[in-house]
């Protein structure tokens, strides 16, 4: 490792919005970084595809690499910043090359960490270098540092939040402007909040990667993205949002990791949260992450979860941390001491549920549904039935929407009831089922 | 400095609720701390007044000191935890003794830092040890770490928040239950949220100390608690809270530090915040701190600002940080590079104002006030006048409350108008003036 007073030579691979923002900032506010880092931070090399593109800063004097792995392996840099993306290919190869050659790595790559986080973390530790990834979860919100360092005195029971700005933007607009999911998605794409292929965001997979990272930090478990139960927001209708509103809730796409008696439960799905809760009030592309600790109680962090500058802010903080000296394993405790996350199966999930059924408008239908609930010992907090056109939502011919809010029950019980209700032939189409999350 | 694998021997001075919680936690979850810190954390010595008191943990095997300075100077400990309190006396002497003898110090003592932070920080740096103080501002909320470490890539323009649970509890209850300030204060005292002498909390001084610490971290300035403009909440009436509510605002005691053209403005006073803002929704003893960075945008942290366990959580995180190795100066940049805070005088403060006057109920009074406003080029966003009994508030005989919300103007202009209006003889009693703070 270089001495803590020598300049730190930085190599950045990937000069998209985040990479360009990091590079520009390092160049324009170099004196500030020298104070913050206690040493000079020098942008020594960059790797990107197109050298000619104007990125708002001068490449003169900065070594140019076509190949990120060559940059990562170069002896001209001390720290490698990976902003390429993707869980394999160049990103993985370059990060491994940097660590193997004894360089600290800063990355924003949640997919890479979700898949290879444990192995990369072990390699970083073996080499005595840092693997820093503040930018990989919730963008500008420093939740990685808070979980890894500020919660050392706590046993955490839960970490949860809104970790995908695209989904929250869509849900906020649907709720406020009564626009359909499809219209809001199209707008999000037009505004650059959603990719051309939005599956990764709206399917909940982006949130799942982030949650897997936070789960490992919160519970000292090996990262296990495969264990995350994932549902996206594509099935949500304006009827559901309106019904939720009437019942005192909002619907958010949450990532939730909880310590349960049967293990660590990791889940991503549309969630009903009380309107009065802090998380319900998070609007648009803003993210929020909350944690419950046995000493501290509940802490919530709110801020921009994406965007070039906000993400660059996280990358820059990691660079300064590394410049100040590597003192912690990537996940807070030594990789060898991370325990396998004992997966709590979703069938055992306990909580309240919102169930929306399009019920045949004929005698006995409601009674039959209520009987099915009673059979499984599910008690109800509210029932809401609306005839005709509800909130501009046309019910299928001969049906009325019926919404049931259950008291705490289990996923298994709810699924069995829904199967039975569908088999009874009283409902049309797929039942909608949304889990309820309350503040502790 | 001891090697990073040897046990870290901890001495705690002050075994009140925070000290006892820290000690108990170190003892009961020792294995967890060993993982988090990468070495054993051993509670080696304690200093307190009364040895016989039951504090919920066993003192056997822990060296007992009557004198905190003796503990701080002892060669049997590596790190000194100061939880005595007070800006002079035993706390200061013990912290200085610990630093002088080459020990890292963790403290929750905002008064000590506000007064002697710069000198203690310089001493810690000179000795190559840590001076950590997460618990000194906003209790369990890790705002010190976030400002010192996570915002390295930002130039901050503002840090502000609700930093005193006692005041927020009182204001929340006044607003919700329409109880007088005096009644709510009495309840706060009964519940242990307020001291027998509540001046320090309700006068705004506690918030001022915390703000001074956060200002230094946010702007890289020497701590300057003397520069904080302070107003408490004692003058707030139910009429003001009700008027604010009608106009779309809530009243909170905020600490606000802003980078202005004329220097750093630090102020603590009752503040009108839009009901829709995140800060307006912070209820009861909860704290919230927000920061504005040029890269990250706005980040808000919400959580418990006081309480034995929440504060202990912050102390424990600092201990683990120290155990992992000292890598940063106490205020993020070397003390010698902290610049004197160029004080922005309150007279230059620019913003909107709420002004409430008890106006003589006779022709010409309102016109005279409006004329005074116009003379100083102050334009109005709203005017509200209520006759008779308003919100249960009895106006003095022959007067009516008039509330004016100004557009952005300066403190000087408002004060001059109020002086003129009072001199004109149209109002009874002291005008109420509350500054308005908007989200950026």
Boltz contact constraints between the chains, C-beta under 6 A:
constraints:
  - contact:
      token1: [A, 35]
      token2: [B, 333]
      max_distance: 6.0
  - contact:
      token1: [A, 35]
      token2: [B, 337]
      max_distance: 6.0
  - contact:
      token1: [A, 36]
      token2: [B, 152]
      max_distance: 6.0
  - contact:
      token1: [A, 36]
      token2: [B, 333]
      max_distance: 6.0
  - contact:
      token1: [A, 140]
      token2: [B, 296]
      max_distance: 6.0
  - contact:
      token1: [A, 142]
      token2: [B, 146]
      max_distance: 6.0
  - contact:
      token1: [A, 142]
      token2: [B, 150]
      max_distance: 6.0
  - contact:
      token1: [A, 145]
      token2: [B, 150]
      max_distance: 6.0
  - contact:
      token1: [A, 146]
      token2: [B, 142]
      max_distance: 6.0
  - contact:
      token1: [A, 150]
      token2: [B, 142]
      max_distance: 6.0
  - contact:
      token1: [A, 150]
      token2: [B, 145]
      max_distance: 6.0
  - contact:
      token1: [A, 150]
      token2: [B, 317]
      max_distance: 6.0
  - contact:
      token1: [A, 152]
      token2: [B, 36]
      max_distance: 6.0
  - contact:
      token1: [A, 152]
      token2: [B, 316]
      max_distance: 6.0
  - contact:
      token1: [A, 152]
      token2: [B, 317]
      max_distance: 6.0
  - contact:
      token1: [A, 152]
      token2: [B, 320]
      max_distance: 6.0
  - contact:
      token1: [A, 153]
      token2: [B, 313]
      max_distance: 6.0
  - contact:
      token1: [A, 153]
      token2: [B, 316]
      max_distance: 6.0
  - contact:
      token1: [A, 153]
      token2: [B, 317]
      max_distance: 6.0
  - contact:
      token1: [A, 154]
      token2: [B, 313]
      max_distance: 6.0
  - contact:
      token1: [A, 295]
      token2: [B, 309]
      max_distance: 6.0
  - contact:
      token1: [A, 295]
      token2: [B, 312]
      max_distance: 6.0
  - contact:
      token1: [A, 295]
      token2: [B, 313]
      max_distance: 6.0
  - contact:
      token1: [A, 296]
      token2: [B, 140]
      max_distance: 6.0
  - contact:
      token1: [A, 296]
      token2: [B, 310]
      max_distance: 6.0
  - contact:
      token1: [A, 296]
      token2: [B, 313]
      max_distance: 6.0
  - contact:
      token1: [A, 297]
      token2: [B, 304]
      max_distance: 6.0
  - contact:
      token1: [A, 297]
      token2: [B, 310]
      max_distance: 6.0
  - contact:
      token1: [A, 299]
      token2: [B, 303]
      max_distance: 6.0
  - contact:
      token1: [A, 300]
      token2: [B, 302]
      max_distance: 6.0
  - contact:
      token1: [A, 301]
      token2: [B, 301]
      max_distance: 6.0
  - contact:
      token1: [A, 302]
      token2: [B, 300]
      max_distance: 6.0
  - contact:
      token1: [A, 303]
      token2: [B, 299]
      max_distance: 6.0
  - contact:
      token1: [A, 304]
      token2: [B, 297]
      max_distance: 6.0
  - contact:
      token1: [A, 309]
      token2: [B, 295]
      max_distance: 6.0
  - contact:
      token1: [A, 310]
      token2: [B, 296]
      max_distance: 6.0
  - contact:
      token1: [A, 310]
      token2: [B, 297]
      max_distance: 6.0
  - contact:
      token1: [A, 312]
      token2: [B, 295]
      max_distance: 6.0
  - contact:
      token1: [A, 313]
      token2: [B, 153]
      max_distance: 6.0
  - contact:
      token1: [A, 313]
      token2: [B, 154]
      max_distance: 6.0
  - contact:
      token1: [A, 313]
      token2: [B, 295]
      max_distance: 6.0
  - contact:
      token1: [A, 313]
      token2: [B, 296]
      max_distance: 6.0
  - contact:
      token1: [A, 316]
      token2: [B, 152]
      max_distance: 6.0
  - contact:
      token1: [A, 316]
      token2: [B, 153]
      max_distance: 6.0
  - contact:
      token1: [A, 317]
      token2: [B, 150]
      max_distance: 6.0
  - contact:
      token1: [A, 317]
      token2: [B, 152]
      max_distance: 6.0
  - contact:
      token1: [A, 317]
      token2: [B, 153]
      max_distance: 6.0
  - contact:
      token1: [A, 320]
      token2: [B, 152]
      max_distance: 6.0
  - contact:
      token1: [A, 324]
      token2: [B, 327]
      max_distance: 6.0
  - contact:
      token1: [A, 324]
      token2: [B, 328]
      max_distance: 6.0
  - contact:
      token1: [A, 325]
      token2: [B, 327]
      max_distance: 6.0
  - contact:
      token1: [A, 327]
      token2: [B, 324]
      max_distance: 6.0
  - contact:
      token1: [A, 327]
      token2: [B, 325]
      max_distance: 6.0
  - contact:
      token1: [A, 327]
      token2: [B, 327]
      max_distance: 6.0
  - contact:
      token1: [A, 328]
      token2: [B, 324]
      max_distance: 6.0
  - contact:
      token1: [A, 333]
      token2: [B, 35]
      max_distance: 6.0
  - contact:
      token1: [A, 333]
      token2: [B, 36]
      max_distance: 6.0
  - contact:
      token1: [A, 337]
      token2: [B, 35]
      max_distance: 6.0
